Amino acid sequence: MTVLAGTDSYGTPELPHGRVAGEVRHLAAAPMPAAAAIGAASWTARSFLGFPGLGHDAPADLVAYDVDPRSDLAVLHTPVRVIHRGRIVR
């Protein structure tokens, strides 16, 4: 069975869009191994949608953290760098 993370919320002040990091934490509490929960929102989802992984000439989508999120899922809320389609957005 494939588990994917995502949100279908319309967003409100109380529950804004962009809560995938929280969903990953809920998956880990389910319990799902942290690496599998992170994968549900990243590499597993990317593969399921048919997008290539990172590689030569592939579109670069990357999120970087100060700490390995597999050891501390709380850092998912505070990335230090976000690259989307090869452009630094944060």
Phi, psi and omega per residue, in radians:
M1 nan 2.389 3.091
T2 -1.745 2.265 3.073
V3 -1.950 2.256 3.121
L4 -2.146 2.520 3.098
A5 -1.703 2.600 3.093
G6 3.097 3.032 3.123
T7 -2.328 2.460 3.066
D8 -2.051 0.392 -3.124
S9 -1.303 2.579 3.063
Y10 -1.391 -0.332 -3.141
G11 1.515 2.226 3.049
T12 -2.425 2.945 3.076
P13 -0.984 -0.575 -3.125
E14 -1.390 -0.592 -3.106
L15 -2.328 1.324 -3.102
P16 -1.264 2.879 3.025
H17 -1.056 2.932 3.069
G18 1.454 0.529 -3.130
R19 -1.726 0.401 -3.118
V20 -1.121 -0.623 3.115
A21 -1.033 -0.705 3.088
G22 -1.158 -0.650 3.108
E23 -1.139 -0.674 3.085
V24 -1.056 -0.739 3.123
R25 -1.124 -0.645 3.092
H26 -1.161 -0.692 3.099
L27 -1.075 -0.726 3.127
A28 -1.155 -0.530 3.113
A29 -1.377 -0.159 -3.006
A30 -1.162 -0.604 0.032
P31 -1.702 2.453 3.006
M32 -2.265 2.440 3.114
P33 -0.961 2.506 -3.082
A34 -0.957 -0.739 -3.131
A35 -1.103 -0.676 3.115
A36 -1.218 -0.664 3.110
A37 -1.140 -0.737 3.086
I38 -1.139 -0.731 3.104
G39 -1.053 -0.603 3.127
A40 -1.061 -0.412 3.127
A41 -1.855 0.019 -3.065
S42 -2.430 -1.776 -2.984
W43 -1.091 -0.645 3.108
T44 -1.179 -0.772 3.118
A45 -1.129 -0.747 -3.141
R46 -1.048 -0.794 3.118
S47 -1.121 -0.769 3.134
F48 -1.022 -0.653 -3.134
L49 -1.427 -0.069 3.087
G50 1.488 0.259 3.114
F51 -1.514 2.568 3.129
P52 -1.272 2.759 3.008
G53 -1.359 3.135 3.106
L54 -1.204 2.345 3.134
G55 -3.057 3.087 -3.133
H56 -0.988 2.211 3.122
D57 1.174 0.156 3.062
A58 -1.476 2.616 3.074
P59 -1.106 2.317 -3.037
A60 -1.622 1.982 2.972
D61 -2.110 2.128 -3.029
L62 -2.627 2.458 3.017
V63 -2.191 2.232 -3.102
A64 -2.035 2.551 -3.106
Y65 -2.262 2.747 3.066
D66 -1.240 -0.459 -3.076
V67 -2.222 2.560 3.079
D68 -1.079 2.027 -3.094
P69 -1.121 -0.304 3.079
R70 -1.180 -0.382 3.113
S71 -1.737 -0.265 3.133
D72 -2.678 1.595 -3.096
L73 -1.102 -0.315 3.130
A74 -1.071 -0.480 -3.123
V75 -1.203 -0.236 3.105
L76 -1.030 -0.416 -3.137
H77 -1.424 -0.193 -3.050
T78 -2.383 1.190 3.100
P79 -1.169 2.594 3.094
V80 -1.623 -0.338 3.123
R81 -2.660 2.392 3.050
V82 -2.260 2.208 3.088
I83 -2.102 2.164 -3.135
H84 -2.169 2.119 -3.102
R85 0.906 0.700 3.065
G86 1.449 0.014 -3.133
R87 -1.967 2.341 3.081
I88 -1.268 2.090 3.116
V89 -1.907 -0.166 3.070
R90 -2.728 nan nan
